[in-house]
Amino acid sequence: MRLLLIEDDVALGEGIHQALGREGYTVDWLRDGSSALHALLSETFDLAVLDLGLPRMDGLQVLRRLRHSGSTLPVLILTARDATEDRIAGLDAGADDYLIKPFDLAELKARLRALLRRSAGRAKARIEHAGISLDPGTQQVSFHGQNVPLTPKEYQLLHELLSPPGRVMTRERLTQLLYGWNEEAESNTLEVHIHHLRRKFSADLIRTVRGVGYLVEERR
Ligand code: CA
């Protein structure tokens, strides 16, 4: 899950960046509104955490322009305690959720999981598909009732492919979602992770769509 964090407060940004990194997100962090908008319009993310008070372009304007472009990316806004009007304006501009500063990092993580769930069209937290059961809260995965240990990247990749199944995910999109800007991916890394997932679950779980990417069939 690749997340763009847009926060100009360095101490707060570092705290969020570390906490979400430990949670298994690929986190890219920008500190001003104008570069954030550019990144949001040109790259692939699963989620954005957007502070409203930002240099170079405020968060509300970033959000309005993002929605104006037709993007339905889940966005959680961060606002100050006394700024009720900002929260209302943020929700009206297309934010999916908000948190008031200061907030608990555990609550931020839970709200982000809920946003991911809603954007994948699921009401339940647990993902169940083709004998696989994946719990985003604990990141435990089982296959026909047996616990299956996965590396963080294998977990992320499986989560992307199952959110929801039935979509062809291009190689480019999967690589962006898994690695972001901070990690350099070797050219065959994605294939290696796919190979391991097929071995740990079943050979026909993930279909290769030649020249495009990968797909987990909706009904199996
Ligand atoms: Ca700020």
Boltz pocket constraint, residues with backbone or C-beta under 6 A from the ligand:
constraints:
  - pocket:
      binder: B
      contacts: [[A, 7], [A, 8], [A, 9], [A, 51], [A, 52], [A, 53], [A, 54]]
      max_distance: 6.0
